Amino acid sequence: MANVDIFNLSGAVVGSMDLDDKIFGIEPNKSAMRIVVLNMLANRRQGTHSTKTRSEVSGGGKRPYRQKGTGRARHGSTRSAQYVGGGIIFGPKPRSYSYTVPKKIRRLAMKSAFSSKMADTKVVVVDALDFDTMKTKNMVSFLKAIKVSDSALVVLGGKNENVEKASRNLPTVKTAFVNTINVFDILKYDSFIMTKEAAEKIMEVYA
């Protein structure tokens, strides 16, 4: 098992913790992570795009000119696709882009995301994360104490309003819970910070 240090709010090491190699030490499967990320992005699409066919646009109904004798191509309507203001051929219509990915692939992708962060030494475990007030400077001070200067995903073991509100004004920091973390966010944010409680829950869920 991989052994990591446990920090407190001041950035001091107060202990250590073993992380399960079956979750944080596997060979990352890039294909599984890609499948899950594409699935998440597809499921987020609204699918409300719409274009009008020639039967839906206004106008037309009469030949622009007679069929024979003009030397020009024959046309039955000014609302055909080749005319300005005409209908769209095979244009997008409202539809759902969502689809499901097998559970085993989703679990493999999560473990791969955890392991990739561990391999990059971007995993930080905190003894406990709680602030007296919900001020942004509290989160800024905490990140500075544990020497995290890039973007970070902070995973909490339970709901904590002070920590959540202290983070939401920071565009490079996002808070999440064990049941809301996903592959996209893990890969998007550089550092993966979790409380000791959250780490134990992750190992319990993905064991």
Buried (B, 14 or more C-beta within 10 A) or exposed (E): EBEBEBBBBEBEEEEEBEBBEEBBBBEBBEEBBEBBBEBBEEEEEEEEEEEBBBEEBEEBEEEEEEEEEEEEEEEEBBBBEEBEEBBBEEEEEEEEEEEEBEEEBBBBBBBBBBBBBBBEEBBBBBBEBEBEEBBBEBBBBBBEBBEBEEBBBBBBBEEBEBBBBBBBEBEBBBBBBBEEBBBBBBBEBBBBBBBBBBBBBBBEEBE
